[in-house]
Amino acid sequence: MRVIRRLQARLGEDSGFSLIEVSVSMVLSSMIAGSLVVVFYGLAQNTGDLSGRGEVQADSRAVIASQVVEIRQAIRADINGEAIEALDPGRLAFYTQNYVSEEIERVVYERKECIEGECELWVYKYALDDIEDGIADFEETPYASNFLMGKVLSDQPLFVGIDFSGDPLVKSEISTCDGGATKCNFTVVGITLRARPYPTTGGALTPIELHEEVRIRSA
């Protein structure tokens, strides 16, 4: 405070400032400017964090909503009379009816291209090739390959089959099935979508997590 008062007093004089006083003024100005930069930078970072989390949360909700609609409408079309062709923690293949063409199609959701636990989520759709003896056969090449979102975490299963048995009913989970030795005859598909926002600070690294359990109508 004494230095500031001396500086104020010198402002009313004609003798000017000494080198020490100028140096002190520059140091004080630098400290104040540095503090303002830190405050504004922190505000910008927080705004970026909120924006990034909001964007990833909106993308995750859109993906989950699409999956729920399609899985709920899954139909029995394989040789075992099941709606789900195959399931593992990062992949789900099932049959449904295209709401535009009304043709049966094969849909595959797949978590892939993982780097350090962060993956891309894709959906592939295969058109109907033929139906023989009531069994649908599909094209080998998808007519649609769509990237849904990135930074999907692989630390937990994306898909699980859920069934209920016994009296009283007991819930059990199926982690893998292939329609062969392990039947995909469960009635509910569990989806747990975990995604990491694009971070600007460490606080933005906390994942977004959404969970849904979808009952297959034809099951």
C-alpha positions as CSV (number, residue, x, y, z in Angstrom):
1,M,0.0,0.0,0.0
2,R,2.9,2.4,0.8
3,V,4.3,1.9,-2.7
4,I,1.0,2.6,-4.3
5,R,0.5,5.8,-2.3
6,R,4.0,7.0,-3.4
7,L,3.1,6.3,-7.0
8,Q,-0.1,8.2,-6.6
9,A,1.7,11.1,-5.1
10,R,4.3,11.2,-7.9
11,L,1.4,11.5,-10.4
12,G,0.9,15.0,-9.1
13,E,4.5,16.0,-9.4
14,D,6.6,17.0,-12.3
15,S,9.8,15.1,-11.3
16,G,8.7,11.8,-12.9
17,F,9.3,8.3,-11.6
18,S,12.5,6.5,-10.6
19,L,13.6,3.3,-12.3
20,I,12.6,1.3,-9.2
21,E,9.1,2.8,-9.2
22,V,8.7,2.0,-12.9
23,S,9.8,-1.5,-12.3
24,V,7.4,-2.0,-9.4
25,S,4.6,-0.6,-11.5
26,M,5.4,-3.1,-14.3
27,V,5.5,-6.0,-11.9
28,L,2.1,-5.0,-10.4
29,S,0.6,-4.6,-13.8
30,S,1.9,-8.0,-14.9
31,M,0.4,-9.7,-11.8
32,I,-3.0,-8.1,-12.3
33,A,-3.0,-8.9,-16.1
34,G,-1.9,-12.5,-15.3
35,S,-4.7,-13.0,-12.8
36,L,-7.3,-11.7,-15.3
37,V,-5.9,-14.1,-18.0
38,V,-6.2,-17.1,-15.6
39,V,-9.8,-16.1,-14.7
40,F,-10.9,-15.7,-18.3
41,Y,-9.1,-18.9,-19.4
42,G,-10.8,-20.9,-16.6
43,L,-14.2,-19.6,-17.7
44,A,-13.5,-20.5,-21.3
45,Q,-12.4,-24.0,-20.3
46,N,-15.5,-24.6,-18.2
47,T,-17.7,-23.4,-21.0
48,G,-15.9,-25.8,-23.4
49,D,-16.3,-28.7,-20.9
50,L,-20.0,-28.1,-20.6
51,S,-20.5,-27.8,-24.3
52,G,-18.5,-31.0,-25.0
53,R,-20.4,-33.0,-22.4
54,G,-23.7,-31.7,-23.7
55,E,-22.8,-32.7,-27.2
56,V,-21.8,-36.2,-26.4
57,Q,-24.8,-36.7,-24.1
58,A,-27.1,-35.6,-27.0
59,D,-25.4,-38.0,-29.4
60,S,-25.6,-40.8,-26.9
61,R,-29.3,-40.3,-26.4
62,A,-29.9,-40.2,-30.2
63,V,-28.0,-43.5,-30.6
64,I,-29.8,-45.2,-27.7
65,A,-33.2,-44.1,-29.0
66,S,-32.4,-45.5,-32.5
67,Q,-31.3,-48.8,-31.0
68,V,-34.3,-49.1,-28.8
69,V,-36.7,-48.6,-31.7
70,E,-35.0,-51.1,-34.0
71,I,-34.3,-53.8,-31.3
72,R,-37.9,-53.6,-30.0
73,Q,-39.2,-54.3,-33.6
74,A,-36.8,-57.3,-34.1
75,I,-38.5,-60.2,-35.8
76,R,-37.8,-64.0,-36.0
77,A,-36.0,-64.7,-39.2
78,D,-33.1,-67.2,-38.6
79,I,-33.1,-70.9,-38.8
80,N,-33.7,-71.2,-35.1
81,G,-36.7,-68.9,-35.2
82,E,-34.9,-66.3,-33.2
83,A,-34.8,-62.5,-33.6
84,I,-31.2,-62.1,-32.5
85,E,-28.6,-63.7,-34.7
86,A,-25.6,-63.1,-32.5
87,L,-24.4,-61.1,-29.5
88,D,-21.2,-60.3,-27.8
89,P,-20.1,-57.5,-25.5
90,G,-19.3,-55.2,-28.5
91,R,-21.6,-56.5,-31.3
92,L,-25.3,-57.2,-31.8
93,A,-26.8,-58.7,-35.0
94,F,-30.5,-59.1,-35.4
95,Y,-33.4,-59.0,-37.9
96,T,-36.0,-56.3,-38.3
97,Q,-38.4,-54.9,-40.9
98,N,-37.4,-51.8,-42.8
99,Y,-40.1,-49.2,-42.1
100,V,-39.9,-47.8,-45.7
101,S,-39.6,-50.8,-47.9
102,E,-41.3,-53.1,-45.4
103,E,-38.7,-55.8,-46.3
104,I,-36.9,-57.9,-43.8
105,E,-33.3,-56.7,-43.2
106,R,-30.3,-57.7,-41.1
107,V,-28.9,-55.0,-38.7
108,V,-25.5,-55.1,-37.0
109,Y,-24.3,-52.7,-34.4
110,E,-20.6,-52.9,-33.8
111,R,-18.0,-51.3,-31.5
112,K,-14.7,-51.2,-33.4
113,E,-11.4,-49.4,-34.1
114,C,-10.6,-49.2,-30.4
115,I,-7.5,-47.2,-29.3
116,E,-6.7,-47.1,-25.6
117,G,-10.2,-48.2,-24.7
118,E,-12.0,-45.6,-26.9
119,C,-13.9,-47.0,-29.9
120,E,-16.1,-46.0,-32.8
121,L,-19.7,-47.2,-33.0
122,W,-21.0,-48.3,-36.4
123,V,-24.3,-49.7,-37.7
124,Y,-24.5,-51.9,-40.8
125,K,-27.7,-52.9,-42.7
126,Y,-28.0,-55.8,-45.0
127,A,-30.8,-56.2,-47.6
128,L,-32.8,-59.4,-48.0
129,D,-31.5,-61.7,-50.7
130,D,-34.0,-64.6,-50.7
131,I,-36.3,-66.6,-48.5
132,E,-36.3,-70.3,-48.7
133,D,-38.4,-72.7,-46.6
134,G,-39.3,-69.7,-44.4
135,I,-35.6,-68.9,-43.7
136,A,-34.3,-65.4,-44.7
137,D,-31.0,-65.1,-46.5
138,F,-29.2,-61.7,-46.7
139,E,-26.7,-60.0,-49.0
140,E,-23.1,-60.3,-47.9
141,T,-22.3,-56.6,-48.5
142,P,-24.3,-54.0,-46.4
143,Y,-26.3,-51.5,-48.3
144,A,-25.7,-49.0,-45.5
145,S,-22.6,-48.4,-43.3
146,N,-23.1,-45.5,-40.9
147,F,-20.7,-44.1,-38.3
148,L,-22.8,-43.3,-35.2
149,M,-20.3,-41.8,-32.7
150,G,-16.7,-41.9,-31.4
151,K,-15.0,-42.2,-28.0
152,V,-17.3,-45.1,-27.0
153,L,-15.6,-46.9,-24.1
154,S,-14.9,-50.6,-24.2
155,D,-14.5,-51.1,-20.4
156,Q,-18.0,-52.6,-20.1
157,P,-20.2,-54.7,-22.4
158,L,-22.2,-52.6,-24.8
159,F,-24.8,-55.4,-25.2
160,V,-26.0,-58.2,-23.0
161,G,-28.9,-60.6,-23.4
162,I,-31.3,-60.7,-20.5
163,D,-33.7,-63.5,-19.6
164,F,-36.0,-64.4,-16.6
165,S,-36.6,-67.8,-15.3
166,G,-37.9,-69.7,-12.2
167,D,-40.6,-68.9,-9.7
168,P,-40.1,-66.3,-8.4
169,L,-38.5,-64.9,-11.6
170,V,-34.7,-64.6,-11.5
171,K,-32.9,-62.3,-13.9
172,S,-29.9,-63.7,-15.7
173,E,-27.5,-62.2,-18.3
174,I,-26.1,-63.8,-21.5
175,S,-22.8,-62.3,-22.5
176,T,-22.4,-64.1,-25.8
177,C,-24.5,-66.1,-28.2
178,D,-24.1,-67.2,-31.8
179,G,-27.4,-68.8,-32.7
180,G,-25.5,-72.2,-32.8
181,A,-24.3,-73.9,-29.7
182,T,-25.4,-70.9,-27.6
183,K,-29.0,-69.9,-28.5
184,C,-30.0,-66.3,-28.6
185,N,-33.5,-66.9,-27.3
186,F,-33.5,-64.3,-24.6
187,T,-36.4,-61.8,-24.4
188,V,-34.6,-58.6,-23.5
189,V,-31.5,-56.8,-24.7
190,G,-29.5,-54.6,-22.3
191,I,-27.6,-51.6,-23.7
192,T,-25.0,-49.8,-21.7
193,L,-23.5,-46.9,-23.7
194,R,-20.5,-45.3,-22.1
195,A,-18.8,-42.4,-24.0
196,R,-16.1,-39.9,-23.1
197,P,-16.5,-36.2,-24.0
198,Y,-13.9,-34.4,-26.1
199,P,-12.0,-32.9,-23.1
200,T,-10.6,-29.5,-22.6
201,T,-9.6,-30.1,-19.0
202,G,-9.3,-33.1,-16.7
203,G,-12.8,-32.7,-15.3
204,A,-14.3,-33.3,-18.8
205,L,-12.9,-36.9,-18.8
206,T,-15.8,-38.3,-16.7
207,P,-17.8,-40.5,-19.1
208,I,-21.4,-40.2,-20.1
209,E,-23.3,-43.4,-19.4
210,L,-26.8,-44.3,-20.6
211,H,-28.5,-47.6,-19.9
212,E,-31.7,-49.2,-21.5
213,E,-33.3,-52.6,-21.4
214,V,-35.3,-53.3,-24.5
215,R,-37.9,-56.1,-24.6
216,I,-38.2,-57.8,-28.0
217,R,-41.9,-57.7,-29.0
218,S,-41.7,-60.9,-31.0
219,A,-40.0,-62.8,-28.2
